[in-house]
């Protein structure tokens, strides 16, 4: 039996006070490769801290995080950045696109750090944009696009390097209901192709689309489906 892609063991994340705040409290979860999981909870429940831990943007105060079977706790900052570039894609509510760079340039950016040979970068970026239905927008600036188009650019940027794990933090929070459905359908297509998908959300309808849902409350997590 293969090891999980993601495994947290008794992870606590504390922030110094006074008073000290425990954003995560003894969290243990295991995610298989190819799973589609939502993590749902109210503001202040620990969702963002969970994403930062899973994405190697932060470190547990206590506990272990294994990614693709390897312990991450002893990695230095450069090694963590290299693992992020190779294994993990991110999509955020606020898109985080570079406003003065074209759509194509935004999608090219992650490949500067992920080891993709220069000769392949433009081809892969154009394939990613085709996948999200935005080939016709590659020379546009982000500010000329709709919210849904900007989020699709962000998705293309997140997957262009071929990550195994895609972390989406409130990806529909800035979108209307119809556009939210389109973006979630795109995520589900990517998951069907084998990418492991974690959607962090406060929206129960978005969470319900996952094949497995976890609820986080006051830093503790439980399976709900």
Backbone bond lengths (Angstrom), bond angles and torsions (degrees), N, CA, C in turn:
res aa  C-N    CA-C-N  psi(-1)  N-CA   C-N-CA  omega(-1)  CA-C   N-CA-C  phi
1 X - - - 1.470 - - 1.528 109.24 -
2 X 1.334 117.01 131.63 1.463 120.38 -177.36 1.522 110.55 -72.85
3 X 1.336 115.34 152.55 1.467 119.42 178.96 1.519 109.37 -75.55
4 X 1.344 118.02 157.12 1.460 120.83 179.32 1.533 111.35 -62.17
5 X 1.316 115.89 153.22 1.458 118.99 173.17 1.520 110.12 -70.94
6 X 1.327 116.50 -41.35 1.465 122.99 -178.44 1.518 108.27 -124.87
7 X 1.336 116.39 131.16 1.464 119.81 176.38 1.533 109.77 -144.68
8 X 1.315 115.30 117.19 1.459 121.88 171.29 1.513 108.16 -104.23
9 X 1.327 115.94 133.92 1.467 120.67 179.08 1.527 109.11 -124.73
10 X 1.330 115.83 112.35 1.470 122.64 174.99 1.527 112.07 50.75
11 X 1.327 115.96 47.36 1.467 121.16 -176.23 1.526 110.36 -83.96
12 X 1.315 115.48 124.81 1.461 123.43 171.74 1.520 107.79 -120.92
13 X 1.330 115.94 136.58 1.463 120.25 174.03 1.512 108.25 -123.54
14 X 1.338 115.28 115.48 1.462 122.10 -177.90 1.515 109.95 -111.53
15 X 1.320 115.49 144.67 1.455 121.82 174.59 1.521 107.94 -118.76
16 X 1.340 117.00 132.88 1.461 119.67 -174.92 1.520 112.32 -65.54
17 X 1.331 114.77 151.66 1.451 121.59 -178.59 1.514 112.34 -102.03
18 X 1.305 115.70 -140.81 1.467 123.52 9.95 1.526 113.24 -87.47
19 X 1.369 116.49 146.96 1.465 125.11 -11.28 1.519 110.63 -81.90
20 X 1.319 117.90 158.19 1.459 121.55 174.36 1.522 109.35 -61.97
21 X 1.328 115.56 140.85 1.460 121.58 178.26 1.522 108.73 -116.98
22 X 1.329 116.38 127.97 1.458 121.56 174.02 1.529 108.11 -98.91
23 X 1.328 116.18 102.70 1.464 120.50 -178.50 1.519 111.65 -76.17
24 X 1.335 117.20 -32.33 1.463 122.89 172.39 1.516 107.68 -127.14
25 X 1.344 115.33 141.92 1.469 120.30 -173.45 1.522 110.06 -131.21
26 X 1.319 116.26 97.70 1.463 120.86 173.77 1.516 113.96 59.97
27 X 1.327 117.18 44.04 1.468 121.44 -176.29 1.528 110.39 -80.79
28 X 1.326 115.56 130.61 1.466 122.34 173.47 1.519 108.38 -130.28
29 X 1.322 116.86 118.96 1.460 121.25 174.98 1.523 109.22 -141.14
30 X 1.326 115.31 156.68 1.459 122.07 178.36 1.521 107.81 -136.72
31 X 1.333 116.68 127.40 1.461 122.15 -179.26 1.520 108.84 -121.53
32 X 1.318 115.83 125.21 1.459 120.92 177.96 1.528 110.49 -78.27
33 X 1.311 115.80 155.92 1.454 119.79 175.39 1.524 109.46 -61.13
34 X 1.335 116.16 132.65 1.453 121.04 179.66 1.516 115.29 88.45
35 X 1.325 118.79 0.31 1.466 120.76 178.07 1.528 111.08 -71.66
36 X 1.332 114.43 157.63 1.464 122.69 174.23 1.525 106.16 -125.76
37 X 1.329 114.94 107.15 1.460 121.29 -170.39 1.523 108.99 -124.69
38 X 1.317 116.33 137.24 1.461 120.73 169.96 1.519 109.04 -108.14
39 X 1.316 115.30 146.75 1.463 122.17 173.48 1.515 106.33 -121.18
40 X 1.323 116.35 115.72 1.456 121.09 -172.61 1.519 109.83 -119.02
41 X 1.316 115.33 144.37 1.456 119.69 177.86 1.511 109.53 177.05
42 X 1.323 117.19 162.12 1.459 120.99 -179.22 1.529 111.95 -73.54
43 X 1.323 116.35 170.31 1.462 120.95 174.74 1.524 109.43 -57.26
44 X 1.331 115.76 138.79 1.459 120.41 179.00 1.514 114.94 81.69
45 X 1.332 117.10 6.47 1.470 119.60 -176.74 1.519 113.13 -83.64
46 X 1.341 117.08 -16.35 1.462 120.67 -177.77 1.513 113.89 115.28
47 X 1.350 117.30 5.84 1.468 120.05 -176.81 1.534 111.74 -61.48
48 X 1.321 117.15 -48.05 1.462 119.77 -177.20 1.523 111.42 -66.10
49 X 1.328 116.37 -37.47 1.466 119.45 176.05 1.524 110.34 -62.67
50 X 1.337 116.77 -39.93 1.460 120.66 177.22 1.525 110.58 -60.68
51 X 1.331 117.21 -45.25 1.459 119.97 179.11 1.524 110.86 -61.77
52 X 1.326 116.89 -42.55 1.463 119.55 -179.16 1.519 112.16 -63.44
53 X 1.328 116.39 -36.33 1.474 119.93 176.42 1.527 110.11 -68.25
54 X 1.345 117.05 -50.35 1.460 120.90 -178.32 1.523 111.40 -60.46
55 X 1.337 116.98 -34.50 1.454 121.35 -177.84 1.511 114.71 -88.28
56 X 1.331 117.56 6.73 1.471 122.49 -178.96 1.524 112.13 59.73
57 X 1.337 115.41 28.62 1.458 120.46 173.43 1.523 111.35 -90.63
58 X 1.329 115.96 -14.34 1.461 122.74 179.03 1.523 107.55 -146.01
59 X 1.324 115.96 166.22 1.460 121.43 -177.97 1.522 109.93 -118.16
60 X 1.342 117.44 144.62 1.463 119.01 172.42 1.523 111.31 -62.70
61 X 1.335 116.65 145.27 1.468 120.11 170.30 1.523 109.91 -73.61
62 X 1.325 115.18 -36.42 1.468 122.88 179.11 1.524 106.87 -141.11
63 X 1.336 116.62 146.11 1.457 120.53 174.60 1.514 112.58 105.02
64 X 1.334 115.27 179.85 1.460 122.30 -174.50 1.528 110.70 -122.11
65 X 1.328 114.24 146.42 1.461 121.33 170.36 1.525 107.20 -127.45
66 X 1.324 115.55 118.62 1.464 121.73 173.74 1.520 109.03 -107.79
67 X 1.318 115.90 131.96 1.455 122.55 176.20 1.522 107.75 -121.01
68 X 1.328 115.68 122.62 1.469 121.63 -176.39 1.528 110.86 52.46
69 X 1.341 115.24 38.01 1.454 121.66 175.30 1.511 115.82 85.36
70 X 1.327 118.06 -6.25 1.465 121.06 -176.27 1.526 110.89 -106.74
71 X 1.328 115.76 136.08 1.455 120.33 175.34 1.532 110.11 -66.05
72 X 1.327 116.16 138.91 1.463 120.39 -178.95 1.523 112.98 -105.35
73 X 1.317 117.73 -8.98 1.453 120.54 -171.22 1.512 115.11 -64.30
74 X 1.339 117.60 -29.18 1.460 120.56 -176.58 1.528 113.18 -93.54
75 X 1.323 117.50 1.30 1.463 119.70 -179.16 1.528 110.28 -73.72
76 X 1.338 116.08 138.36 1.462 118.29 174.52 1.533 108.91 -81.66
77 X 1.317 117.78 178.80 1.461 120.79 -173.19 1.529 111.96 -62.93
78 X 1.323 117.64 -39.78 1.465 120.06 179.43 1.527 111.03 -65.92
79 X 1.328 116.62 -40.94 1.463 120.10 178.57 1.523 111.08 -65.74
80 X 1.331 116.55 -39.05 1.462 120.02 178.24 1.529 110.79 -64.47
81 X 1.331 116.84 -40.52 1.461 120.54 177.36 1.528 110.96 -62.54
82 X 1.326 116.73 -39.21 1.465 120.70 179.38 1.531 110.99 -66.35
83 X 1.330 116.90 -40.58 1.469 120.25 178.36 1.532 110.28 -66.41
84 X 1.341 116.96 -41.95 1.465 119.97 176.54 1.528 110.91 -57.53
85 X 1.327 115.99 -46.63 1.464 119.98 -176.98 1.526 111.38 -62.69
86 X 1.322 116.57 -33.43 1.466 120.47 -174.90 1.523 113.26 -87.48
87 X 1.342 116.86 -34.17 1.462 120.38 -168.50 1.526 115.05 -111.71
88 X 1.342 119.06 -22.95 1.466 120.34 -164.38 1.521 111.06 -126.93
89 X 1.336 115.70 134.95 1.456 122.16 170.83 1.521 109.59 -115.14
90 X 1.334 116.34 149.28 1.468 122.00 -177.36 1.529 110.20 -125.39
91 X 1.339 115.61 139.62 1.461 122.40 170.02 1.522 107.05 -131.35
92 X 1.339 116.53 128.47 1.459 121.38 -176.18 1.524 110.86 -117.43
93 X 1.318 115.59 160.39 1.461 121.62 178.58 1.525 111.67 -57.98
94 X 1.329 116.89 -39.67 1.467 121.65 -173.00 1.527 113.39 -90.22
95 X 1.339 118.00 9.88 1.469 124.88 174.83 1.528 113.19 71.30
96 X 1.359 118.37 -49.84 1.468 122.87 179.76 1.527 112.58 56.19
97 X 1.328 116.02 43.17 1.457 120.70 174.09 1.526 109.68 -89.15
98 X 1.330 116.23 152.14 1.466 121.07 177.92 1.524 108.15 -80.62
99 X 1.333 118.20 115.16 1.466 120.05 -169.44 1.515 114.90 -67.81
100 X 1.330 118.42 -25.49 1.459 121.05 -176.43 1.527 112.53 -98.76
101 X 1.314 116.12 6.35 1.464 121.22 176.79 1.522 109.01 -110.63
102 X 1.314 116.04 147.94 1.463 120.21 -179.78 1.527 110.55 -66.31
103 X 1.318 114.35 166.07 1.464 120.43 175.12 1.529 110.02 -55.29
104 X 1.331 117.03 -45.68 1.467 120.25 -179.41 1.524 110.81 -61.77
105 X 1.323 117.94 -43.96 1.465 120.94 179.75 1.532 111.07 -62.13
106 X 1.337 117.11 -38.23 1.458 119.88 177.80 1.525 111.40 -61.71
107 X 1.317 116.50 -40.33 1.466 119.94 -179.00 1.525 111.11 -74.30
108 X 1.311 117.19 -30.10 1.468 120.71 177.80 1.525 112.41 -67.94
109 X 1.331 117.86 -29.55 1.459 122.12 -168.00 1.529 114.46 -53.20
110 X 1.350 121.38 -47.92 1.474 118.84 -176.31 1.520 113.54 -61.45
111 X 1.315 117.52 -25.32 1.466 119.47 -176.46 1.516 113.12 -74.73
112 X 1.338 116.77 -11.12 1.465 119.10 173.70 1.524 110.91 -66.22
113 X 1.339 116.51 -22.86 1.470 121.24 -173.04 1.528 113.27 -115.05
114 X 1.327 117.48 -4.11 1.464 119.13 -171.94 1.519 113.78 -105.24
115 X 1.328 117.28 4.43 1.452 119.53 175.82 1.521 114.82 84.05
116 X 1.343 118.45 8.91 1.463 120.33 177.32 1.528 108.65 -72.31
117 X 1.325 117.61 127.37 1.466 119.32 -179.25 1.526 111.49 -57.27
118 X 1.335 115.08 143.46 1.467 120.68 -176.35 1.532 111.73 -53.03
119 X 1.330 116.68 -41.34 1.460 120.45 -175.88 1.530 112.63 -63.21
120 X 1.320 117.00 -23.83 1.468 120.53 -176.92 1.526 113.19 -91.56
121 X 1.323 117.41 -14.91 1.468 119.54 -165.84 1.521 112.88 -63.74
122 X 1.317 118.33 -48.33 1.463 119.90 -177.45 1.525 111.15 -64.42
123 X 1.323 116.61 -40.52 1.466 119.34 178.96 1.523 110.81 -62.03
124 X 1.321 116.51 -44.33 1.461 119.41 -178.99 1.527 111.53 -67.74
125 X 1.334 116.95 -38.80 1.469 119.78 178.25 1.525 110.44 -63.44
126 X 1.316 116.75 -41.84 1.472 119.14 -179.70 1.532 110.78 -68.20
127 X 1.325 117.20 -36.06 1.473 119.11 176.41 1.522 110.52 -64.95
128 X 1.325 116.63 -39.78 1.467 119.94 179.55 1.526 110.63 -64.35
129 X 1.328 116.88 -41.68 1.464 119.61 178.29 1.529 111.38 -67.21
130 X 1.316 116.41 -36.59 1.469 119.05 175.61 1.524 110.17 -62.85
131 X 1.326 115.57 -39.42 1.467 119.86 -178.99 1.530 111.70 -61.28
132 X 1.325 117.49 -35.86 1.466 120.10 -179.08 1.532 112.11 -95.55
133 X 1.345 116.99 9.12 1.451 121.09 174.18 1.507 115.14 77.36
134 X 1.344 117.69 28.69 1.463 119.65 -175.80 1.536 113.27 -127.40
135 X 1.315 116.80 26.81 1.461 119.12 177.48 1.521 111.69 -56.20
136 X 1.326 116.53 -35.06 1.466 121.63 -176.23 1.528 112.60 -76.72
137 X 1.339 117.69 -1.53 1.462 121.05 -178.00 1.536 112.42 -114.62
138 X 1.329 118.82 10.21 1.466 119.54 -169.05 1.521 113.60 -62.60
139 X 1.335 118.31 -27.11 1.463 120.34 -178.73 1.523 113.24 -97.92
140 X 1.328 117.45 4.44 1.460 121.48 179.03 1.528 110.46 -80.91
141 X 1.317 116.77 157.52 1.460 121.84 170.43 1.536 108.91 -88.06
142 X 1.336 117.94 148.20 1.465 120.28 -177.22 1.526 113.98 -54.99
143 X 1.339 117.36 -35.17 1.449 119.76 -176.97 1.513 114.47 -65.48
144 X 1.337 117.65 -15.17 1.463 121.29 178.94 1.521 112.29 -91.01
145 X 1.329 117.86 -1.37 1.467 122.47 -176.42 1.519 111.13 -99.29
146 X 1.312 116.04 158.08 1.463 121.18 172.22 1.526 109.95 -72.25
147 X 1.331 116.74 167.93 1.463 120.23 178.00 1.520 112.36 -59.96
148 X 1.324 116.42 -42.26 1.464 119.30 179.05 1.511 112.13 -64.43
149 X 1.352 116.71 -39.51 1.465 119.22 178.05 1.523 110.65 -65.80
150 X 1.318 117.09 -41.07 1.476 119.10 178.71 1.530 110.82 -62.37
151 X 1.333 117.06 -39.05 1.460 117.97 179.21 1.523 110.83 -68.38
152 X 1.325 117.40 -33.42 1.464 119.17 176.81 1.523 111.33 -68.94
153 X 1.338 117.44 -35.17 1.467 119.54 172.28 1.527 109.63 -60.93
154 X 1.326 116.24 -42.88 1.468 120.07 179.23 1.525 111.11 -62.10
155 X 1.321 117.35 -37.23 1.463 120.74 176.92 1.528 110.09 -66.03
156 X 1.332 116.78 -44.92 1.468 119.72 178.06 1.527 110.72 -58.71
157 X 1.321 116.31 -43.79 1.466 120.42 178.32 1.525 110.62 -61.89
158 X 1.326 117.42 -38.46 1.464 121.11 -176.80 1.525 112.81 -68.66
159 X 1.331 117.23 -30.38 1.476 119.28 -173.04 1.525 113.29 -106.00
160 X 1.343 118.36 -3.64 1.455 120.17 -172.13 1.527 112.35 -63.85
161 X 1.325 117.57 -28.58 1.469 120.37 -178.98 1.525 112.95 -87.61
162 X 1.336 116.89 2.36 1.463 120.51 178.19 1.511 114.54 73.10
163 X 1.351 119.26 46.12 1.468 120.07 -179.00 1.525 111.85 -69.06
164 X 1.317 115.58 156.37 1.465 120.79 174.26 1.524 111.26 -85.37
165 X 1.338 116.83 -26.54 1.457 122.91 -174.67 1.519 109.65 -124.47
166 X 1.338 116.79 126.71 1.462 121.91 176.59 1.520 108.04 -115.24
167 X 1.341 115.59 121.37 1.459 122.78 -179.84 1.526 108.25 -107.82
168 X 1.326 116.14 121.60 1.463 121.33 -179.05 1.523 108.32 -117.92
169 X 1.332 116.38 118.55 1.466 122.69 -176.24 1.528 109.29 -104.56
170 X 1.330 117.13 106.09 1.473 122.92 -178.57 1.535 110.30 48.28
171 X 1.353 117.81 52.48 1.468 119.62 -170.85 1.524 114.07 -68.10
172 X 1.335 117.65 -17.22 1.470 120.23 -179.31 1.524 112.00 -108.30
173 X 1.328 117.45 7.12 1.456 120.90 -173.02 1.514 114.54 -63.09
174 X 1.339 117.69 -25.06 1.468 121.20 -178.82 1.525 112.24 -105.47
175 X 1.334 117.21 11.65 1.462 120.76 -172.62 1.516 111.63 -116.33
176 X 1.340 115.71 153.77 1.459 119.24 174.44 1.529 109.59 -75.81
177 X 1.329 116.16 172.89 1.466 120.29 -171.94 1.527 112.61 -62.28
178 X 1.326 117.20 -44.05 1.469 119.57 -178.64 1.529 110.85 -64.43
179 X 1.336 116.30 -46.40 1.461 120.00 -179.17 1.521 110.60 -66.31
180 X 1.333 117.10 -36.31 1.466 120.74 176.27 1.520 110.34 -57.88
181 X 1.329 115.96 -44.15 1.459 119.70 179.60 1.520 112.11 -62.33
182 X 1.332 116.45 -38.93 1.462 120.13 178.75 1.523 111.34 -64.98
183 X 1.334 116.70 -43.02 1.463 120.33 179.98 1.525 110.47 -66.27
184 X 1.332 117.52 -41.44 1.459 119.64 179.35 1.529 111.11 -66.09
185 X 1.323 117.16 -36.02 1.467 119.57 176.04 1.528 110.87 -63.00
186 X 1.332 116.82 -37.41 1.459 120.64 176.38 1.519 110.76 -63.42
187 X 1.338 117.19 -45.21 1.463 119.93 176.01 1.520 110.89 -56.40
188 X 1.320 116.37 -42.44 1.466 120.15 -176.56 1.528 111.87 -67.53
189 X 1.337 116.92 -33.13 1.461 119.83 173.99 1.532 110.76 -64.46
190 X 1.324 115.90 -42.39 1.470 119.73 178.33 1.522 110.89 -63.43
191 X 1.327 116.73 -41.33 1.461 120.42 177.34 1.531 111.11 -62.92
192 X 1.327 116.80 -40.11 1.463 120.47 178.64 1.523 111.62 -62.64
193 X 1.334 116.72 -25.44 1.459 121.43 176.83 1.530 112.91 -83.20
194 X 1.341 116.59 -2.08 1.460 119.92 172.18 1.510 116.54 116.14
195 X 1.336 118.82 -6.77 1.457 119.52 -179.61 1.526 109.69 -74.78
196 X 1.308 117.11 139.71 1.462 122.03 175.63 1.519 108.13 -80.55
197 X 1.328 115.85 126.76 1.457 121.30 -171.31 1.522 110.58 -119.40
198 X 1.341 115.88 126.31 1.461 122.39 173.75 1.517 107.70 -121.79
199 X 1.335 116.09 117.83 1.461 122.22 179.24 1.517 108.43 -109.93
200 X 1.322 116.13 119.00 1.459 122.29 178.70 1.522 107.77 -100.25
201 X 1.329 117.09 123.99 1.449 119.88 -170.17 1.527 111.03 -155.29
202 X 1.336 115.84 157.68 1.459 120.63 168.83 1.527 110.29 -102.21
203 X 1.346 116.57 -3.76 1.465 122.72 -175.06 1.531 109.21 -89.89
204 X 1.312 116.37 113.68 1.469 119.90 -175.93 1.532 112.28 -66.64
205 X 1.338 117.41 -31.01 1.461 119.30 177.55 1.522 111.09 -66.55
206 X 1.319 116.83 -41.41 1.463 120.86 176.11 1.530 109.79 -64.41
207 X 1.321 116.68 -44.66 1.465 120.66 -179.19 1.517 111.93 -61.23
208 X 1.330 116.41 -35.67 1.463 120.85 -175.46 1.524 112.67 -68.58
209 X 1.324 117.79 -16.79 1.464 120.34 179.70 1.527 112.41 -73.72
210 X 1.321 117.45 -20.12 1.464 121.07 -179.31 1.525 110.60 -71.66
211 X 1.325 115.66 158.28 1.461 119.73 177.02 1.531 111.76 -80.44
212 X 1.317 116.18 -15.00 1.465 121.27 176.29 1.515 107.77 -146.62
213 X 1.321 116.48 137.98 1.461 119.90 -178.32 1.517 109.92 -125.71
214 X 1.325 114.98 136.87 1.459 122.47 175.25 1.522 107.87 -115.30
215 X 1.313 116.60 140.64 1.457 120.89 176.56 1.523 108.48 -110.05
216 X 1.322 115.83 133.30 1.452 120.96 176.52 1.518 109.08 -115.24
217 X 1.319 115.33 134.21 1.467 120.85 -179.81 1.516 107.98 -149.13
218 X 1.324 115.91 126.23 1.459 121.55 179.12 1.525 111.54 51.58
219 X 1.341 115.60 39.94 1.457 120.53 174.68 1.506 115.98 80.87
220 X 1.313 118.08 0.46 1.470 122.05 179.00 1.529 109.43 -113.24
221 X 1.318 116.44 150.74 1.444 120.16 -172.06 1.522 110.40 -128.36
222 X 1.341 114.82 146.89 1.468 119.48 178.14 1.526 109.31 -145.69
223 X 1.342 115.81 149.01 1.458 121.47 172.18 1.508 109.62 -71.94
224 X 1.334 116.63 134.08 1.467 119.10 175.49 1.520 111.79 -119.79
225 X 1.315 118.20 -10.88 1.467 120.49 177.91 1.526 109.05 -162.38
